[in-house]
């Protein structure tokens, strides 16, 4: 029914499709996956790697890479270099690697991580977890119950819509600090060592400044603020029935209905 040439062509197609799932192409700059679960590694150059519809594993290796996961529960690692890594729809695990990377999720409960470098992590819709290491990072949540945690550096964290948890990291110098913005939702924000700005936004928020002279702003909602750190904090509880716990050295406390001082 089939001649020898036809059978050889068929075997060549099958072999080629199988090799894509384990591609490590030394000279290629553009690599695309298949509709199945692919495993693709780039080169030391600036690669563009695009997964297909499936649970893919994409590795950029060295270079300024761009990785796109597409649909499926994917694992993407930019590794060394200034990479752009996008998980696409699905429950993805995205790691930018070392370097100043941009990592993003989409619809789904994703995990995003930035290693050493000034990274930008952006969640999509879903209950996402964002973690950064050393560097001056920007972490931005979206709709859903997100958890954002920064490492050492002067970072900016935005929770987005939803009931989020934001945690600052240690500063890089004596005048450094983080900016935490809970935005809409009942959020939990925690500063760290450093001069932090902690702003709850709309919602019933739970705010703590950390060990330094912080600016703490409750915003609209019935907020709870803990400023007992032994430093001169500035506190504006905002609208709502708010409660603030203070020590004796605060720089200013305004718009707070319930002020609890040391005995």
C-alpha positions as CSV (number, residue, x, y, z in Angstrom):
1,X,0.0,0.0,0.0
2,X,2.9,2.4,0.8
3,X,6.2,2.5,-1.1
4,X,9.6,2.7,0.6
5,X,10.0,6.4,-0.1
6,X,6.6,7.2,1.5
7,X,7.5,5.2,4.6
8,X,10.8,7.0,4.9
9,X,9.1,10.4,4.7
10,X,6.6,9.4,7.3
11,X,9.4,8.2,9.7
12,X,11.3,11.5,9.1
13,X,8.2,13.5,10.1
14,X,7.7,11.5,13.3
15,X,11.3,11.8,14.3
16,X,11.3,15.5,13.7
17,X,8.2,16.1,15.8
18,X,9.7,14.0,18.6
19,X,12.9,15.9,18.7
20,X,11.1,19.2,19.1
21,X,10.2,18.1,22.6
22,X,13.9,17.8,23.5
23,X,15.2,20.6,21.4
24,X,18.6,22.1,22.3
25,X,19.5,23.9,19.1
26,X,22.9,25.5,19.1
27,X,22.3,27.9,16.3
28,X,18.6,28.5,16.4
29,X,17.2,31.8,17.6
30,X,13.5,31.0,17.1
31,X,12.1,27.7,18.4
32,X,8.4,26.7,18.5
33,X,6.8,23.8,20.3
34,X,4.1,21.4,19.3
35,X,0.6,20.7,20.5
36,X,2.0,18.2,23.0
37,X,4.1,18.5,26.2
38,X,7.4,20.0,24.9
39,X,10.8,20.5,26.6
40,X,12.8,23.1,24.8
41,X,16.1,24.7,25.7
42,X,17.6,27.7,24.0
43,X,21.2,28.8,23.4
44,X,23.6,31.3,24.8
45,X,22.1,33.8,22.3
46,X,19.0,35.9,22.4
47,X,16.4,33.2,21.7
48,X,12.6,33.4,21.1
49,X,11.0,30.2,22.4
50,X,7.3,29.6,22.0
51,X,5.5,26.6,23.5
52,X,2.5,25.0,22.1
53,X,-0.8,23.8,23.6
54,X,0.4,21.4,26.3
55,X,2.3,21.3,29.6
56,X,5.6,22.7,28.3
57,X,9.0,23.2,29.9
58,X,11.0,26.1,28.3
59,X,14.5,27.1,29.3
60,X,16.2,30.2,27.9
61,X,19.7,29.5,29.1
62,X,22.1,32.5,28.4
63,X,21.2,35.6,26.4
64,X,18.3,38.1,26.3
65,X,15.5,35.6,25.7
66,X,11.8,35.8,25.2
67,X,9.8,32.8,26.4
68,X,6.0,32.3,25.8
69,X,4.2,29.4,27.3
70,X,0.7,29.6,25.6
71,X,-2.1,27.4,26.9
72,X,-1.3,24.7,29.4
73,X,0.4,24.3,32.8
74,X,3.9,25.3,31.9
75,X,7.3,25.7,33.5
76,X,9.4,28.6,32.1
77,X,12.9,29.6,33.2
78,X,14.7,32.5,31.6
79,X,18.0,31.7,33.4
80,X,20.9,34.1,32.8
81,X,20.3,37.3,30.9
82,X,17.6,40.1,30.6
83,X,14.7,37.9,29.8
84,X,11.0,38.4,29.1
85,X,9.0,35.4,30.2
86,X,5.2,35.0,29.8
87,X,3.4,31.9,31.1
88,X,0.1,32.3,29.2
89,X,-3.2,30.8,30.3
90,X,-2.9,28.0,32.8
91,X,-1.3,27.2,36.1
92,X,2.3,28.2,35.3
93,X,5.6,28.4,37.1
94,X,7.7,31.2,35.8
95,X,11.2,32.1,36.9
96,X,13.1,34.9,35.2
97,X,16.5,33.8,36.5
98,X,19.4,36.1,37.2
99,X,19.3,39.5,35.4
100,X,16.8,42.3,35.1
101,X,13.8,40.3,33.9
102,X,10.1,40.8,33.1
103,X,8.0,37.8,34.1
104,X,4.2,37.7,33.8
105,X,1.3,35.3,34.1
106,X,-2.1,35.2,32.6
107,X,-5.4,33.6,33.6
108,X,-4.7,30.9,36.2
109,X,-3.1,30.4,39.6
110,X,0.5,31.2,38.7
111,X,3.9,31.3,40.6
112,X,6.3,34.0,39.5
113,X,9.8,34.4,40.8
114,X,12.6,36.9,40.0
115,X,16.1,36.1,41.1
116,X,18.9,38.6,41.6
117,X,18.3,41.7,39.4
118,X,15.8,44.5,39.1
119,X,12.8,42.5,38.0
120,X,9.2,43.2,37.1
121,X,6.7,40.6,38.0
122,X,3.1,40.9,36.8
123,X,0.3,38.5,37.8
124,X,-2.8,37.8,35.7
125,X,-6.2,36.9,36.9
126,X,-6.1,34.2,39.5
127,X,-4.7,33.5,43.0
128,X,-1.0,34.1,42.3
129,X,2.3,34.0,44.2
130,X,5.0,36.5,43.4
131,X,8.5,36.4,45.0
132,X,11.6,38.4,44.2
133,X,15.1,38.2,45.4
134,X,17.8,40.9,45.7
135,X,17.2,44.0,43.5
136,X,14.9,47.0,43.1
137,X,11.8,45.1,42.0
138,X,8.3,45.9,40.9
139,X,5.6,43.3,41.8
140,X,2.1,43.8,40.6
141,X,-0.9,41.6,41.4
142,X,-4.2,41.5,39.6
143,X,-7.7,40.2,40.3
144,X,-7.6,37.4,42.8
145,X,-6.1,36.6,46.2
146,X,-2.4,37.3,45.5
147,X,0.7,36.9,47.7
148,X,3.6,39.3,46.9
149,X,6.9,39.1,48.8
150,X,10.0,41.1,47.9
151,X,13.6,40.3,48.7
152,X,16.4,42.8,49.7
153,X,16.2,46.0,47.8
154,X,14.0,49.1,47.3
155,X,10.8,47.6,45.9
156,X,7.3,48.6,44.9
157,X,4.4,46.2,45.4
158,X,0.8,46.6,44.2
159,X,-1.8,44.1,45.2
160,X,-4.5,44.8,42.7
161,X,-8.2,43.9,43.1
162,X,-8.7,41.1,45.7
163,X,-7.7,40.2,49.2
164,X,-4.0,40.3,48.9
165,X,-0.9,39.8,51.1
166,X,2.1,42.0,50.6
167,X,5.5,41.6,52.4
168,X,8.4,44.0,52.0
169,X,12.1,43.0,52.1
170,X,15.1,44.6,53.7
171,X,16.5,47.8,52.1
172,X,19.9,48.1,50.5
173,X,20.9,51.2,52.4
174,X,20.0,53.3,55.5
175,X,17.7,55.5,53.5
176,X,16.1,52.8,51.4
177,X,12.7,51.3,51.8
178,X,9.7,49.7,50.0
179,X,6.4,51.0,48.7
180,X,3.4,48.7,49.4
181,X,0.0,49.5,47.9
182,X,-2.8,47.1,48.7
183,X,-5.4,48.7,46.4
184,X,-9.0,47.4,46.4
185,X,-9.8,44.5,48.8
186,X,-9.2,43.4,52.4
187,X,-5.4,43.3,52.3
188,X,-2.5,42.4,54.7
189,X,0.6,44.5,54.2
190,X,3.9,44.1,56.1
191,X,6.8,46.4,55.9
192,X,10.4,45.5,56.9
193,X,13.5,47.3,57.9
194,X,13.7,50.5,55.9
195,X,11.6,53.7,55.4
196,X,8.5,52.1,53.9
197,X,5.3,53.6,52.6
198,X,2.4,51.2,53.4
199,X,-0.9,52.2,51.9
200,X,-3.9,49.9,52.2
201,X,-6.3,51.4,49.8
202,X,-10.1,50.6,49.8
203,X,-11.0,47.7,52.0
204,X,-10.6,46.5,55.6
205,X,-6.9,46.3,55.7
206,X,-4.3,45.0,58.2
207,X,-1.1,47.2,58.0
208,X,2.3,47.0,59.8
209,X,5.1,49.4,59.0
210,X,8.2,47.6,60.2
211,X,11.4,48.9,61.9
212,X,11.9,52.4,60.6
213,X,10.2,55.8,60.2
214,X,7.3,54.7,58.0
215,X,4.4,56.4,56.3
216,X,1.3,54.3,56.9
217,X,-2.0,55.2,55.2
218,X,-5.1,53.2,55.8
219,X,-7.4,54.5,53.0
220,X,-11.2,53.8,52.9
221,X,-12.4,51.0,55.1
222,X,-12.2,49.8,58.7
223,X,-8.4,49.3,59.0
224,X,-6.1,48.0,61.7
225,X,-2.7,49.5,61.9
226,X,0.2,48.4,64.1
227,X,2.9,51.1,64.4
228,X,4.6,49.8,67.5
229,X,8.2,49.7,66.3
230,X,10.0,52.3,68.4
231,X,10.3,54.7,65.5
232,X,8.6,58.0,64.6
233,X,6.0,56.9,62.1
234,X,3.4,59.1,60.3
235,X,-0.1,57.5,60.3
236,X,-3.2,58.5,58.4
237,X,-6.0,56.0,59.0
238,X,-8.3,57.5,56.4
239,X,-12.0,57.0,56.1
240,X,-13.7,54.3,58.2
241,X,-13.8,53.1,61.7
242,X,-10.0,52.5,62.2
243,X,-7.9,51.2,65.0
244,X,-4.2,52.0,65.4
245,X,-1.7,50.7,67.9
246,X,1.0,53.2,68.6
247,X,4.1,53.7,70.8
248,X,5.2,57.0,72.5
249,X,7.4,58.3,69.7
250,X,5.0,58.6,66.7
251,X,5.4,61.7,64.4
252,X,1.7,62.1,63.7
253,X,-1.6,60.2,64.0
254,X,-4.6,61.6,62.1
255,X,-8.1,60.4,61.1
256,X,-7.9,57.4,63.6
257,X,-11.0,56.7,65.6
258,X,-9.4,54.2,68.0
259,X,-5.9,55.0,69.2
260,X,-4.4,52.4,71.6
261,X,-1.3,53.7,73.4
262,X,1.2,51.9,75.7
263,X,-0.1,51.5,79.2
